[in-house]
Amino acid sequence: MPPSPDPAPPRLQVSGLTRRFGGRAVVEDVSLTVAAGQVTCLLGQSGCGKSTTLRLIAGVDTPDAGEIRVDGRAVCGPDGVLPPEARGIGLMFQDFALFPHLSVAGNVGFGLTGPRAAIRARVAELLARVGLTRHIDMFPHELSGGEQQRVALVRALAPRPRVMLMDEPFSGLDERLRDGIRDETLALLKEEGTAVVLVTHEPHEAMRMADEIALMRGGRIVQQGAPYNIYNAPVDKAAAGFFSDINVIGGRVRGALTDTPFGQFLTPGLPDGTHVDIVIRPQHLKIDFDRNGHGPSPTAQDGTAARGVVERARFLGRESLVEFRLEQGGLRLTASVPNVFLPRPGTPMWLMLRRDRCLVFPAQG
């Protein structure tokens, strides 16, 4: 039997990427692998290093260490650095940067080489795929924001890049347009087999678009994985809080148990005296009405109920947020409830924790 062929290399492979400014590491030991048609999102707060990482991959900046490969070919590494135009990498930014003096056709075809008829055919093909055929001879100032976004996308795709780098490209769009444009963009990029690295600071956008999320903090990737896994199994309290509001219940370990207003929690593997944070998201707090001071009976799933008093309730459209102050210890917690639920301030209620949804982390600092 003939040997099986070697698997194709990743479309984009980044290894140990590091960049320092004034002795401070802005990007430190960043590694990524992105397959053809895959969307990987660099997610994090402003200043975490995600845009610098994108600039290094694009070739706009040069790393102090690390290697970048496109389809197995080194475009940046110990043996040399290729210029941006030789890397097979496309770029899209928040600023569409269309040439105002060129028509839509001129913008999309800018930089393409070859026979004029072939260029025109490529331009027409891409514009048809984003529904802009009839705009081919119009100028950027005659287009809406969403139409300009589509032109910028197909201009970046026209040279058939192997990798597309996108730095918050949708943040300038009207919110009503954003979801549709994002979905259209992803469909086109996947159809072209382009590996995508998308930078954003919005968890909702990352969850909606990415096949894989790389959460960055302080120049490093602190957690990387599929959106479902990174949301449900965050590496620490800060990661959990980046994706949603959280409630935090502090405690101290004694004999592998931690006392809380909701009863004892198992916290094995931690030495006695360790301070821990028990984290639960608002949607996993359960609410029951106070019945003459008698709370619901403890269950294996929910444990002991704690009595709280409503401080404020707000309706947000799809859900209501209810803020409580616990009678024991004064801890403040927030619960989210589907639809309309607006109990008056001062109303006593019982709260229970979905223990299977609680996350336990050693307290930081």
C-alpha positions as CSV (number, residue, x, y, z in Angstrom):
1,M,0.0,0.0,0.0
2,P,1.4,3.4,-1.0
3,P,2.1,5.8,1.9
4,S,-0.7,8.3,2.6
5,P,0.2,11.8,1.5
6,D,1.3,14.3,4.1
7,P,-1.6,16.5,5.3
8,A,-1.6,20.0,4.0
9,P,0.0,22.6,6.2
10,P,-2.2,25.1,8.0
11,R,-3.2,28.1,5.9
12,L,-1.6,30.3,8.6
13,Q,0.8,29.3,11.4
14,V,2.2,31.8,13.9
15,S,4.8,30.5,16.4
16,G,6.2,32.4,19.4
17,L,5.5,35.9,18.1
18,T,7.0,38.6,20.3
19,R,7.2,42.3,20.0
20,R,8.8,44.8,22.5
21,F,8.6,48.5,22.6
22,G,11.0,50.3,25.0
23,G,11.8,47.0,26.7
24,R,8.1,46.2,27.4
25,A,6.6,43.2,25.7
26,V,3.4,44.3,23.9
27,V,3.0,40.9,22.2
28,E,4.6,37.9,24.0
29,D,5.0,34.3,22.7
30,V,1.8,34.4,20.7
31,S,1.1,31.2,18.7
32,L,-1.9,30.5,16.4
33,T,-2.9,28.0,13.8
34,V,-5.7,28.9,11.3
35,A,-7.0,26.5,8.7
36,A,-8.5,27.3,5.3
37,G,-12.0,28.7,5.8
38,Q,-11.6,29.0,9.5
39,V,-12.3,32.2,11.5
40,T,-10.1,32.8,14.5
41,C,-10.9,35.9,16.7
42,L,-8.3,37.8,18.7
43,L,-10.5,39.1,21.6
44,G,-9.5,41.4,24.4
45,Q,-9.6,44.9,25.8
46,S,-7.9,47.8,24.2
47,G,-4.1,47.7,24.7
48,C,-3.9,43.9,25.1
49,G,-1.8,43.4,22.0
50,K,-4.3,42.1,19.5
51,S,-3.9,44.8,16.8
52,T,-0.1,44.7,17.2
53,T,-0.4,40.9,16.5
54,L,-2.3,41.6,13.4
55,R,0.3,44.2,12.2
56,L,3.0,41.7,12.7
57,I,1.2,39.0,10.7
58,A,0.5,41.5,7.9
59,G,4.2,42.6,7.8
60,V,3.4,46.2,8.7
61,D,5.6,45.7,11.7
62,T,8.5,43.3,12.4
63,P,8.6,41.0,15.4
64,D,11.5,40.7,17.8
65,A,11.1,36.9,17.8
66,G,8.8,34.3,16.3
67,E,7.9,32.8,12.9
68,I,4.9,33.3,10.5
69,R,4.1,30.8,7.8
70,V,1.4,30.9,5.1
71,D,0.6,27.5,3.5
72,G,3.9,26.2,5.0
73,R,6.1,28.9,3.5
74,A,7.9,31.1,6.0
75,V,7.0,34.8,5.4
76,C,8.7,36.0,8.6
77,G,11.4,34.2,10.6
78,P,15.1,33.6,11.2
79,D,15.8,33.2,7.5
80,G,14.2,36.5,6.5
81,V,11.1,38.7,6.2
82,L,8.9,39.1,3.2
83,P,7.3,42.4,2.5
84,P,3.5,42.7,3.0
85,E,2.7,42.5,-0.7
86,A,4.5,39.2,-1.1
87,R,2.7,37.4,1.8
88,G,-0.6,36.6,0.2
89,I,-2.4,38.3,3.0
90,G,-5.4,40.7,2.7
91,L,-6.3,43.5,5.1
92,M,-9.6,45.0,6.2
93,F,-9.9,47.8,8.7
94,Q,-12.6,49.9,10.4
95,D,-11.8,52.7,8.0
96,F,-12.9,51.4,4.6
97,A,-10.2,53.5,2.9
98,L,-11.8,53.5,-0.5
99,F,-10.3,55.8,-3.1
100,P,-12.8,58.6,-3.6
101,H,-11.6,59.4,-7.1
102,L,-12.1,55.8,-8.4
103,S,-15.3,54.1,-9.2
104,V,-16.4,50.9,-7.5
105,A,-14.9,48.9,-10.3
106,G,-11.6,50.9,-10.0
107,N,-11.5,50.4,-6.3
108,V,-12.1,46.6,-6.5
109,G,-9.7,46.2,-9.4
110,F,-7.0,48.4,-7.9
111,G,-3.7,46.5,-7.8
112,L,-4.8,43.5,-9.9
113,T,-2.6,42.7,-12.8
114,G,-3.3,40.9,-16.1
115,P,-5.5,41.5,-19.1
116,R,-8.0,44.2,-18.7
117,A,-10.9,41.8,-19.6
118,A,-9.8,39.3,-16.9
119,I,-9.7,42.1,-14.3
120,R,-13.1,43.3,-15.3
121,A,-14.5,39.8,-15.1
122,R,-13.1,39.2,-11.6
123,V,-14.5,42.6,-10.5
124,A,-17.9,41.8,-11.9
125,E,-17.9,38.3,-10.3
126,L,-17.2,39.6,-6.8
127,L,-19.7,42.5,-7.1
128,A,-22.4,40.1,-8.2
129,R,-21.7,37.9,-5.1
130,V,-22.4,40.8,-2.8
131,G,-25.3,42.2,-4.7
132,L,-23.6,45.3,-6.1
133,T,-23.5,44.7,-9.8
134,R,-25.5,47.8,-10.6
135,H,-23.1,49.9,-8.5
136,I,-20.1,49.0,-10.6
137,D,-19.6,52.5,-12.1
138,M,-20.7,54.5,-9.0
139,F,-18.3,56.4,-6.7
140,P,-17.8,55.8,-3.0
141,H,-19.6,59.0,-2.0
142,E,-22.7,57.7,-3.7
143,L,-22.8,54.5,-1.6
144,S,-24.3,53.8,1.9
145,G,-22.0,52.6,4.7
146,G,-23.1,49.0,4.2
147,E,-22.4,49.2,0.5
148,Q,-18.9,50.8,1.1
149,Q,-18.2,47.9,3.5
150,R,-19.1,45.4,0.8
151,V,-16.8,47.1,-1.7
152,A,-14.0,47.1,0.8
153,L,-14.5,43.4,1.4
154,V,-14.4,42.4,-2.3
155,R,-11.5,44.7,-3.0
156,A,-9.5,42.8,-0.3
157,L,-10.7,39.5,-1.8
158,A,-9.9,40.4,-5.4
159,P,-6.3,39.2,-5.3
160,R,-7.4,35.9,-3.8
161,P,-5.4,36.2,-0.5
162,R,-4.7,33.1,1.4
163,V,-5.2,34.9,4.7
164,M,-7.5,37.8,5.6
165,L,-6.8,40.0,8.6
166,M,-9.7,42.1,9.9
167,D,-9.3,44.8,12.5
168,E,-12.7,45.7,13.9
169,P,-14.1,46.1,10.4
170,F,-17.8,46.3,11.4
171,S,-17.6,48.7,14.3
172,G,-18.4,51.7,12.2
173,L,-21.6,50.3,10.8
174,D,-25.1,51.0,12.1
175,E,-26.1,48.2,14.5
176,R,-29.1,47.2,12.3
177,L,-26.8,46.6,9.4
178,R,-24.0,44.9,11.3
179,D,-25.3,41.4,11.7
180,G,-26.3,41.0,8.1
181,I,-23.0,42.4,6.8
182,R,-21.0,40.2,9.2
183,D,-22.9,37.1,8.0
184,E,-22.5,37.9,4.4
185,T,-18.8,38.6,4.9
186,L,-18.2,35.3,6.6
187,A,-20.1,33.3,4.0
188,L,-18.0,34.8,1.2
189,L,-14.7,34.3,3.1
190,K,-15.5,30.7,3.8
191,E,-16.5,30.1,0.2
192,E,-13.2,31.4,-0.9
193,G,-11.3,29.2,1.5
194,T,-9.7,32.1,3.2
195,A,-8.2,31.8,6.7
196,V,-9.5,34.7,8.7
197,V,-8.0,36.4,11.8
198,L,-10.5,38.9,13.2
199,V,-9.7,41.5,15.9
200,T,-12.5,42.7,18.2
201,H,-13.1,43.8,21.7
202,E,-16.7,42.7,21.6
203,P,-17.4,39.2,23.1
204,H,-20.8,39.1,21.3
205,E,-19.1,39.6,17.9
206,A,-16.5,37.0,18.6
207,M,-19.0,34.4,19.7
208,R,-21.1,35.1,16.6
209,M,-18.3,35.0,14.1
210,A,-15.5,32.8,15.3
211,D,-14.8,29.1,14.9
212,E,-12.1,29.7,17.6
213,I,-11.4,32.5,20.0
214,A,-8.0,33.5,21.3
215,L,-8.5,35.6,24.5
216,M,-5.6,38.1,24.9
217,R,-4.5,39.9,28.1
218,G,-1.3,41.8,28.6
219,G,0.2,40.7,25.2
220,R,-0.4,37.0,25.8
221,I,-3.1,34.5,24.8
222,V,-4.5,33.4,28.1
223,Q,-7.1,31.0,26.7
224,Q,-7.9,29.6,23.3
225,G,-10.7,27.4,22.0
226,A,-14.1,27.1,20.5
227,P,-16.6,29.8,21.7
228,Y,-18.8,27.2,23.6
229,N,-15.8,25.9,25.5
230,I,-14.2,29.2,26.3
231,Y,-17.5,30.6,27.6
232,N,-18.5,27.6,29.7
233,A,-15.0,26.7,31.0
234,P,-13.1,30.0,31.4
235,V,-9.6,29.8,32.6
236,D,-10.1,32.4,35.4
237,K,-12.5,34.9,36.9
238,A,-11.4,37.7,34.5
239,A,-12.1,35.4,31.5
240,A,-15.6,34.6,32.8
241,G,-16.3,38.3,33.4
242,F,-15.2,39.3,30.0
243,F,-18.0,37.3,28.3
244,S,-20.9,38.3,30.6
245,D,-21.9,39.9,33.9
246,I,-20.9,37.7,36.8
247,N,-21.8,37.3,40.5
248,V,-18.8,36.6,42.8
249,I,-19.2,35.0,46.2
250,G,-16.0,35.0,48.2
251,G,-15.0,32.4,50.8
252,R,-12.1,30.5,52.5
253,V,-11.3,26.8,52.2
254,R,-11.5,24.6,55.3
255,G,-11.2,20.9,54.9
256,A,-11.9,21.0,51.1
257,L,-15.2,22.9,51.8
258,T,-16.1,26.6,51.5
259,D,-18.9,28.1,53.5
260,T,-21.2,30.5,51.7
261,P,-24.7,32.0,52.3
262,F,-25.9,29.1,50.0
263,G,-24.3,26.4,52.1
264,Q,-21.0,24.6,51.7
265,F,-19.3,24.2,48.4
266,L,-16.8,21.5,47.6
267,T,-13.4,23.0,46.8
268,P,-11.0,20.0,46.7
269,G,-7.4,20.3,45.9
270,L,-6.9,23.7,47.6
271,P,-5.1,24.1,50.9
272,D,-6.9,25.2,54.0
273,G,-7.1,29.0,54.3
274,T,-7.1,29.6,50.5
275,H,-9.4,32.4,49.5
276,V,-11.7,31.4,46.6
277,D,-14.1,33.2,44.3
278,I,-17.3,31.2,43.5
279,V,-18.6,32.7,40.2
280,I,-22.1,32.4,38.8
281,R,-23.7,34.2,35.9
282,P,-27.0,36.1,36.5
283,Q,-29.0,33.7,34.3
284,H,-28.1,30.8,36.6
285,L,-29.5,32.3,39.8
286,K,-32.9,30.8,40.5
287,I,-35.6,32.9,42.3
288,D,-38.5,31.8,44.5
289,F,-41.1,33.9,46.3
290,D,-40.8,34.2,50.1
291,R,-43.6,32.1,51.8
292,N,-43.8,33.4,55.4
293,G,-40.1,33.1,55.8
294,H,-39.9,29.4,54.8
295,G,-37.6,28.9,51.9
296,P,-37.5,26.0,49.4
297,S,-36.0,22.7,50.6
298,P,-32.3,22.1,49.7
299,T,-31.7,20.0,46.6
300,A,-28.6,18.3,45.3
301,Q,-28.5,20.6,42.3
302,D,-29.4,23.9,43.9
303,G,-28.2,23.5,47.5
304,T,-29.4,25.8,50.3
305,A,-31.5,28.8,49.5
306,A,-30.5,32.3,50.7
307,R,-33.0,35.0,51.5
308,G,-32.6,38.3,49.7
309,V,-34.3,41.6,49.3
310,V,-35.0,43.3,46.0
311,E,-33.0,46.5,45.6
312,R,-33.8,47.3,41.9
313,A,-35.4,45.7,38.9
314,R,-35.0,46.7,35.2
315,F,-36.6,45.5,32.0
316,L,-34.2,45.2,29.1
317,G,-36.4,43.9,26.3
318,R,-35.7,40.2,26.2
319,E,-35.0,39.8,29.9
320,S,-35.3,41.6,33.3
321,L,-32.4,42.2,35.7
322,V,-33.2,42.0,39.4
323,E,-30.6,43.2,41.9
324,F,-30.7,41.7,45.4
325,R,-29.0,42.2,48.8
326,L,-28.7,39.1,50.8
327,E,-29.9,39.3,54.4
328,Q,-26.9,37.3,55.6
329,G,-23.8,39.3,55.1
330,G,-25.2,42.0,52.8
331,L,-23.8,40.5,49.6
332,R,-25.3,42.0,46.4
333,L,-26.2,39.6,43.6
334,T,-27.9,40.1,40.2
335,A,-30.3,37.6,38.6
336,S,-31.6,37.7,35.0
337,V,-35.1,36.5,34.3
338,P,-36.7,36.0,30.8
339,N,-39.4,38.4,29.8
340,V,-40.9,40.9,32.2
341,F,-40.3,40.4,35.9
342,L,-40.3,43.6,38.0
343,P,-40.7,43.0,41.7
344,R,-40.9,46.1,43.8
345,P,-37.8,47.2,45.8
346,G,-38.0,45.7,49.4
347,T,-39.7,42.5,48.2
348,P,-38.2,39.5,50.1
349,M,-37.3,36.5,47.9
350,W,-35.3,33.3,48.0
351,L,-32.3,32.8,45.8
352,M,-30.7,29.5,44.8
353,L,-27.5,28.7,42.8
354,R,-27.3,26.3,39.9
355,R,-24.4,24.5,41.4
356,D,-23.6,22.7,38.2
357,R,-23.1,26.2,36.6
358,C,-20.9,27.6,39.4
359,L,-17.2,28.2,38.7
360,V,-14.6,28.2,41.5
361,F,-11.3,30.0,41.2
362,P,-8.5,30.9,43.7
363,A,-9.0,34.6,44.5
364,Q,-6.4,36.8,42.8
365,G,-4.6,39.4,44.8
